[in-house]
Amino acid sequence: MSHHIVLKNVRIAKDTYLMTLNGEAAASCAPGQFIHLLVPDMPHLILRRPFSVNDVDIENGTLDLVYKIVGEGTAALACVSPGEEIDALGPLGRGFALPENGGRVWLCGGGMGAAPLLFAAKRLGGKASAFIGFENKDSVYQIEEFKKACKSIYLSTDDGSADEKGNIIQLLERELQKDAPDMILACGPLPMLKALKALLEGRNIPCQVSLEERMGCGVGACLTCSCKSVKDGEWHYARVCRDGPVFDLMEVEL
């Protein structure tokens, strides 16, 4: 358990906020890991909320989290003011295994799933290509940051109100007809991940996926966030918070 000071908590898109925390955790964060926050001043909300690390500033000892208002807990977080303390655990979980010797990496993010991929893009030194999809233009966030952190970026919205109309898997499929990466890192809603898994079936492209899952303890003790996974040809239940949240896409049942 650790108390962090909230340095910033600002709206960056429709119902979407960026919170900056101070703390030593910034130095040990890896892309794909998460921070488990306790909603302040809401004692009836006993479960913490997990949020992927969006970015870190090691020099200044800060880390960014991006979250969307979806219920009472996240609505309360949006009301937290700079200077207030917040109870945070982390970094937790297993993050992305980034290539050590370069290689072509494509990032595939849908909605809030784009958040952890910005951190990954920066760690990849601007060499990755990003495929980012949102519901509409009001939901788009951090595109300028992605443009600075990536070699190229492809943006789509469901209604076509920003850039290309359609979903991100359609853009990915189109580009796969021209070229193929050495690795894909992905995060997003379940329908997107299912479509991605179907698209990559038989293509022999390694893909790591960060699963979005409700969690209890965040450290693997309560089994609330179990998911079906295969290892050495046998099915078993993995804990998203401890064994993940990053898994091999082809090894998890969606």
C-alpha positions as CSV (number, residue, x, y, z in Angstrom):
1,M,0.0,0.0,0.0
2,S,1.4,3.4,-1.0
3,H,0.1,6.9,-1.0
4,H,0.8,9.0,-4.0
5,I,0.1,12.7,-4.6
6,V,-2.1,13.5,-7.6
7,L,-0.3,16.1,-9.7
8,K,-2.8,16.4,-12.5
9,N,-6.2,15.1,-13.3
10,V,-7.6,16.6,-16.5
11,R,-10.2,15.7,-19.1
12,I,-8.6,14.7,-22.5
13,A,-11.7,13.4,-24.4
14,K,-15.3,12.6,-23.8
15,D,-15.6,11.1,-20.3
16,T,-11.8,10.4,-20.5
17,Y,-9.2,11.7,-18.1
18,L,-5.5,11.7,-17.6
19,M,-4.2,11.4,-14.0
20,T,-0.5,12.1,-13.2
21,L,0.9,10.7,-9.9
22,N,4.2,11.1,-8.2
23,G,6.1,8.3,-6.7
24,E,9.0,5.8,-6.9
25,A,6.9,3.4,-8.9
26,A,7.6,5.3,-12.1
27,A,11.2,4.0,-12.3
28,S,10.1,0.4,-12.1
29,C,7.1,0.5,-14.5
30,A,7.1,-1.5,-17.7
31,P,4.7,-1.1,-20.6
32,G,1.6,-3.2,-20.1
33,Q,1.7,-3.2,-16.3
34,F,-1.0,-1.6,-14.2
35,I,-1.6,0.5,-11.1
36,H,-4.4,-0.6,-8.7
37,L,-6.2,2.5,-7.3
38,L,-8.4,2.8,-4.3
39,V,-11.2,5.3,-4.9
40,P,-10.7,8.0,-2.2
41,D,-13.5,9.0,0.2
42,M,-15.8,6.2,-1.0
43,P,-15.5,3.6,1.8
44,H,-18.4,1.5,0.3
45,L,-16.3,0.9,-2.8
46,I,-14.0,-1.7,-1.3
47,L,-12.5,-3.0,-4.6
48,R,-9.6,-1.1,-6.3
49,R,-9.7,-0.1,-9.9
50,P,-6.9,-1.3,-12.2
51,F,-5.5,1.2,-14.8
52,S,-2.7,0.5,-17.3
53,V,0.3,2.8,-17.1
54,N,0.0,5.2,-19.9
55,D,3.4,6.9,-19.6
56,V,6.2,7.5,-17.2
57,D,8.7,10.3,-16.6
58,I,11.6,8.7,-14.7
59,E,13.5,11.9,-14.3
60,N,10.7,13.6,-12.5
61,G,9.3,10.5,-10.8
62,T,5.8,10.7,-12.3
63,L,3.5,8.3,-14.0
64,D,0.3,8.8,-16.1
65,L,-2.9,6.9,-16.1
66,V,-5.8,7.3,-18.5
67,Y,-9.2,6.3,-17.5
68,K,-12.8,6.6,-18.6
69,I,-15.9,7.4,-16.5
70,V,-18.0,4.2,-16.6
71,G,-19.4,4.1,-13.1
72,E,-19.5,5.5,-9.6
73,G,-15.8,4.8,-8.9
74,T,-14.3,6.4,-12.0
75,A,-16.8,9.3,-11.7
76,A,-15.4,9.9,-8.2
77,L,-11.8,9.7,-9.5
78,A,-12.6,12.4,-12.0
79,C,-13.4,14.7,-9.1
80,V,-10.0,14.2,-7.4
81,S,-8.0,17.5,-7.3
82,P,-4.3,18.0,-7.7
83,G,-2.6,17.9,-4.3
84,E,-4.8,15.2,-2.9
85,E,-3.4,11.8,-1.9
86,I,-4.5,8.5,-3.5
87,D,-3.9,5.0,-2.4
88,A,-2.1,3.1,-5.2
89,L,-0.6,-0.4,-5.6
90,G,1.9,-1.1,-8.3
91,P,3.2,-1.5,-10.8
92,L,1.5,-4.9,-10.9
93,G,1.3,-7.7,-13.4
94,R,3.3,-8.9,-16.3
95,G,3.9,-6.3,-19.1
96,F,4.8,-6.6,-22.8
97,A,7.9,-8.4,-23.8
98,L,9.4,-5.8,-26.1
99,P,12.0,-6.9,-28.7
100,E,15.5,-6.3,-27.6
101,N,17.1,-6.1,-31.1
102,G,14.6,-3.9,-32.9
103,G,12.2,-5.4,-35.5
104,R,9.0,-4.1,-36.9
105,V,6.3,-3.8,-34.2
106,W,2.7,-2.8,-34.9
107,L,0.5,-1.5,-32.0
108,C,-3.2,-2.2,-32.2
109,G,-5.4,-0.3,-29.7
110,G,-9.2,0.2,-29.4
111,G,-10.7,2.9,-27.2
112,M,-9.2,2.8,-23.7
113,G,-6.9,0.0,-25.0
114,A,-4.8,2.6,-26.7
115,A,-3.6,3.9,-23.3
116,P,-0.9,1.4,-22.5
117,L,0.4,1.4,-26.1
118,L,1.7,4.9,-25.9
119,F,4.1,3.8,-23.2
120,A,5.2,0.9,-25.3
121,A,5.6,3.1,-28.4
122,K,8.0,5.4,-26.5
123,R,10.0,2.5,-25.2
124,L,10.3,1.2,-28.8
125,G,12.1,4.4,-29.7
126,G,9.7,5.8,-32.3
127,K,10.1,2.7,-34.5
128,A,6.6,1.2,-34.1
129,S,3.5,1.7,-36.2
130,A,0.2,2.3,-34.4
131,F,-3.4,1.3,-35.4
132,I,-5.8,3.2,-33.1
133,G,-9.6,3.0,-33.2
134,F,-12.2,5.0,-31.4
135,E,-16.0,5.3,-31.4
136,N,-16.1,8.8,-32.7
137,K,-14.1,12.1,-32.8
138,D,-15.2,13.1,-29.3
139,S,-13.6,9.9,-28.0
140,V,-10.2,10.4,-29.6
141,Y,-7.3,11.1,-27.2
142,Q,-3.5,11.4,-27.4
143,I,-3.2,11.1,-31.1
144,E,-0.6,13.9,-31.3
145,E,1.4,12.0,-28.7
146,F,1.2,8.8,-30.8
147,K,2.3,10.7,-33.9
148,K,5.4,11.9,-32.0
149,A,6.1,8.4,-30.6
150,C,5.5,6.3,-33.7
151,K,6.9,5.9,-37.2
152,S,3.4,5.9,-38.6
153,I,-0.1,6.0,-37.3
154,Y,-3.5,4.8,-38.7
155,L,-6.6,6.2,-37.1
156,S,-10.2,5.1,-37.5
157,T,-13.6,5.9,-36.0
158,D,-16.7,3.8,-36.1
159,D,-18.8,6.6,-37.6
160,G,-16.1,8.2,-39.7
161,S,-16.1,11.5,-37.8
162,A,-12.3,11.4,-37.5
163,D,-10.0,10.0,-40.2
164,E,-11.1,6.7,-41.7
165,K,-14.5,5.2,-41.1
166,G,-14.6,1.6,-39.8
167,N,-12.9,-0.4,-37.1
168,I,-9.2,-0.8,-36.5
169,I,-9.2,-4.5,-37.6
170,Q,-10.2,-3.4,-41.1
171,L,-7.2,-1.1,-41.3
172,L,-4.9,-3.8,-39.9
173,E,-6.2,-6.3,-42.5
174,R,-5.7,-3.9,-45.3
175,E,-2.1,-3.2,-44.3
176,L,-1.4,-6.9,-43.8
177,Q,-2.1,-7.4,-47.4
178,K,0.9,-5.2,-48.2
179,D,3.3,-6.1,-45.4
180,A,3.6,-7.9,-42.1
181,P,5.3,-6.9,-38.8
182,D,7.6,-9.1,-36.7
183,M,5.3,-8.6,-33.7
184,I,1.9,-7.1,-32.7
185,L,1.1,-5.6,-29.3
186,A,-2.7,-5.1,-28.7
187,C,-5.2,-4.0,-26.2
188,G,-8.9,-3.2,-26.5
189,P,-12.4,-4.5,-26.0
190,L,-13.2,-8.1,-26.3
191,P,-14.9,-8.0,-29.8
192,M,-11.8,-6.3,-31.2
193,L,-9.5,-8.9,-29.7
194,K,-11.7,-11.8,-31.0
195,A,-11.5,-10.2,-34.5
196,L,-7.8,-9.8,-34.2
197,K,-7.3,-13.4,-33.2
198,A,-9.4,-14.6,-36.2
199,L,-7.4,-12.3,-38.6
200,L,-4.0,-13.6,-37.4
201,E,-5.0,-17.3,-37.4
202,G,-2.4,-19.1,-39.6
203,R,-0.3,-15.9,-40.3
204,N,2.5,-16.8,-37.9
205,I,2.8,-13.3,-36.5
206,P,3.5,-13.2,-32.7
207,C,0.9,-11.1,-30.9
208,Q,0.8,-10.1,-27.3
209,V,-2.5,-8.9,-25.9
210,S,-3.2,-7.0,-22.7
211,L,-6.6,-8.1,-21.4
212,E,-9.1,-5.7,-19.8
213,E,-10.6,-7.5,-16.8
214,R,-12.4,-6.7,-13.6
215,M,-10.1,-7.4,-10.6
216,G,-10.4,-7.9,-6.9
217,C,-7.0,-8.0,-5.1
218,G,-4.8,-7.3,-8.1
219,V,-2.0,-9.7,-6.8
220,G,-3.4,-13.1,-7.7
221,A,-4.9,-14.1,-4.4
222,C,-8.7,-13.9,-5.0
223,L,-9.0,-15.5,-8.5
224,T,-11.7,-13.0,-9.5
225,C,-9.9,-12.2,-12.8
226,S,-9.3,-15.8,-14.0
227,C,-9.2,-16.5,-17.7
228,K,-8.9,-19.7,-19.7
229,S,-5.4,-20.2,-21.1
230,V,-3.5,-23.0,-22.8
231,K,0.1,-23.9,-21.8
232,D,2.1,-26.9,-23.1
233,G,-1.1,-28.1,-24.9
234,E,-3.2,-28.2,-21.8
235,W,-6.0,-25.8,-20.7
236,H,-5.9,-24.1,-17.3
237,Y,-7.1,-20.9,-15.6
238,A,-4.6,-18.0,-15.5
239,R,-4.9,-15.0,-13.3
240,V,-5.1,-11.8,-15.4
241,C,-3.6,-9.6,-12.6
242,R,-0.6,-11.8,-11.9
243,D,0.0,-14.1,-14.9
244,G,-0.9,-11.2,-17.2
245,P,-2.5,-8.8,-18.0
246,V,-0.3,-9.5,-21.1
247,F,-0.7,-12.9,-22.7
248,D,0.1,-14.5,-26.0
249,L,-3.1,-13.9,-28.0
250,M,-3.3,-17.5,-29.3
251,E,-2.9,-18.9,-25.8
252,V,-6.1,-17.3,-24.3
253,E,-9.7,-18.1,-24.8
254,L,-11.7,-15.0,-25.5
